[in-house]
């Protein structure tokens, strides 16, 4: 049933927001899913746009209310008020470390030829997609969603400027879906 699922999704977002701050990326992930996997086009006209806004608005409002509550309680909307203004070299290093942990599992695997193995894996996935005659378009859209999920999963930790192996777990879901 549609309304029950929708209300459940709102309830789960509420619980997720209070269990992990990175859930603030849920709305962009939801939009990415609708656009990339389901092929919806909210920009395809006024009717599509207003329908999309009505669907996403409760999720946006819940996220904004959560951030507002964090601001009232802690004086900041993000953890420890750490919005990093990293120099580009440091930002690139942080992204590289997160990518190595995400794709290879550790920073030491990169030195052991891990990126070569990952490159062969990516080529195998691309070959599999190109040889698939059924659902090629849907498979490509699903891969694009996985990549969008990875970016959305990494964005909060990169913006906050901290890195740790445990901070890539949300992005790793996109990697697992991509490999699967």
C-alpha positions as CSV (number, residue, x, y, z in Angstrom):
1,X,0.0,0.0,0.0
2,X,1.4,3.4,-1.0
3,X,0.5,5.6,1.9
4,X,1.7,3.1,4.5
5,X,5.1,2.7,2.7
6,X,5.5,6.4,2.4
7,X,4.8,7.0,6.1
8,X,7.1,4.1,7.0
9,X,9.9,5.8,4.9
10,X,9.3,9.0,6.8
11,X,9.4,7.2,10.1
12,X,12.6,5.3,9.2
13,X,14.2,8.6,8.1
14,X,13.4,10.1,11.5
15,X,15.0,7.2,13.2
16,X,18.0,7.2,10.9
17,X,18.6,11.0,11.3
18,X,18.9,10.5,15.1
19,X,21.2,7.5,14.7
20,X,23.7,8.8,12.2
21,X,24.2,12.4,11.0
22,X,25.2,11.3,7.5
23,X,21.5,10.5,6.9
24,X,21.2,14.1,5.9
25,X,22.1,12.9,2.4
26,X,18.9,10.9,2.1
27,X,16.9,13.4,0.1
28,X,19.6,13.7,-2.6
29,X,19.9,9.9,-2.6
30,X,16.1,9.6,-3.0
31,X,16.1,12.0,-5.9
32,X,19.1,10.2,-7.5
33,X,17.2,6.9,-7.2
34,X,14.0,8.3,-8.8
35,X,15.9,10.0,-11.6
36,X,18.6,7.4,-12.4
37,X,16.9,4.1,-11.7
38,X,13.2,4.9,-12.2
39,X,13.8,7.4,-15.0
40,X,11.6,10.1,-13.5
41,X,12.1,13.6,-14.8
42,X,10.9,16.2,-12.3
43,X,12.0,18.9,-14.6
44,X,9.8,17.6,-17.5
45,X,7.0,20.2,-16.8
46,X,5.1,21.9,-14.2
47,X,3.0,18.9,-13.3
48,X,6.0,16.6,-12.9
49,X,7.8,19.3,-10.8
50,X,4.9,19.9,-8.4
51,X,4.4,16.2,-8.0
52,X,8.1,15.7,-7.1
53,X,8.1,18.6,-4.7
54,X,5.0,17.2,-2.9
55,X,6.7,13.8,-2.6
56,X,10.0,15.1,-1.4
57,X,8.9,18.0,0.7
58,X,8.1,16.0,3.9
59,X,11.6,14.4,3.8
60,X,13.2,17.8,3.2
61,X,11.3,19.4,6.1
62,X,12.2,16.5,8.4
63,X,15.9,16.9,7.5
64,X,15.8,20.6,8.0
65,X,14.0,20.2,11.3
66,X,16.7,17.8,12.5
67,X,19.5,20.2,11.5
68,X,17.6,23.0,13.2
69,X,17.3,20.9,16.4
70,X,21.1,20.2,16.2
71,X,21.7,23.9,16.0
72,X,19.5,24.7,18.9
73,X,20.9,21.9,21.1
74,X,24.6,22.0,20.1
75,X,25.1,25.4,18.4
76,X,26.1,23.7,15.2
77,X,24.4,21.7,12.4
78,X,27.3,19.3,11.9
79,X,29.4,17.3,14.2
80,X,31.7,19.3,16.3
81,X,31.1,22.3,14.0
82,X,33.7,21.0,11.6
83,X,33.1,22.3,8.2
84,X,36.6,22.0,6.7
85,X,38.2,24.5,4.4
86,X,40.9,22.1,3.4
87,X,43.6,23.0,1.0
88,X,43.2,21.2,-2.3
89,X,46.2,18.9,-1.8
90,X,44.8,17.8,1.6
91,X,41.3,17.3,0.1
92,X,42.7,15.2,-2.7
93,X,44.6,13.0,-0.1
94,X,41.5,12.6,2.0
95,X,39.5,11.6,-1.1
96,X,42.2,9.2,-2.1
97,X,42.3,7.6,1.3
98,X,38.5,7.2,1.4
99,X,38.5,5.7,-2.1
100,X,41.3,3.2,-1.2
101,X,39.4,2.1,1.9
102,X,36.2,1.9,0.0
103,X,37.4,0.0,-3.0
104,X,40.4,-1.9,-1.7
105,X,39.6,-2.2,2.0
106,X,42.7,-0.6,3.4
107,X,45.4,1.9,2.6
108,X,48.1,-0.8,2.4
109,X,46.2,-2.7,-0.3
110,X,47.0,0.1,-2.8
111,X,50.7,-0.5,-2.4
112,X,50.2,-4.2,-2.9
113,X,48.7,-3.8,-6.4
114,X,45.1,-3.4,-5.3
115,X,44.3,-0.7,-7.8
116,X,45.4,-3.0,-10.6
117,X,43.0,-5.7,-9.4
118,X,40.2,-3.1,-9.0
119,X,40.8,-1.8,-12.5
120,X,40.4,-5.3,-13.9
121,X,37.2,-5.7,-11.9
122,X,35.9,-2.4,-13.3
123,X,36.7,-3.6,-16.8
124,X,34.9,-6.9,-16.2
125,X,31.8,-5.0,-15.0
126,X,31.9,-2.7,-18.0
127,X,32.3,-5.7,-20.3
128,X,29.4,-7.5,-18.6
129,X,27.2,-4.4,-19.1
130,X,28.1,-4.0,-22.7
131,X,27.4,-7.7,-23.5
132,X,24.1,-7.7,-21.7
133,X,21.3,-7.3,-24.3
134,X,18.4,-7.2,-21.8
135,X,18.0,-4.3,-19.5
136,X,21.2,-2.6,-20.6
137,X,19.8,0.9,-20.1
138,X,18.4,-0.1,-16.6
139,X,21.7,-1.7,-15.6
140,X,23.7,1.5,-16.7
141,X,21.2,3.6,-14.7
142,X,21.7,1.4,-11.7
143,X,25.5,1.7,-11.9
144,X,25.1,5.5,-12.1
145,X,23.0,5.4,-9.0
146,X,25.7,3.3,-7.2
147,X,28.3,6.0,-8.1
148,X,25.9,8.7,-7.0
149,X,25.4,6.9,-3.7
150,X,29.2,6.6,-3.2
151,X,29.6,10.4,-3.8
152,X,26.7,11.2,-1.4
153,X,28.2,8.8,1.2
154,X,31.6,10.4,1.1
155,X,30.4,14.0,0.8
156,X,29.7,14.6,4.5
157,X,32.9,13.2,5.8
158,X,35.0,15.0,3.2
159,X,33.2,18.3,3.9
160,X,33.7,17.8,7.6
161,X,37.4,17.1,6.9
162,X,37.9,14.0,9.0
163,X,38.9,10.5,7.9
164,X,38.7,7.1,9.4
165,X,38.0,3.7,8.0
166,X,34.6,3.6,9.8
167,X,33.5,6.8,8.1
168,X,33.2,5.1,4.6
169,X,30.6,2.5,5.6
170,X,27.7,4.5,4.1
171,X,29.5,4.9,0.8
172,X,30.5,1.3,0.9
173,X,26.9,0.3,0.4
174,X,27.1,1.8,-3.1
175,X,30.3,0.0,-3.8
176,X,28.7,-3.3,-2.7
177,X,25.7,-2.7,-4.9
178,X,28.0,-1.8,-7.8
179,X,30.1,-5.0,-7.4
180,X,26.9,-7.1,-7.0
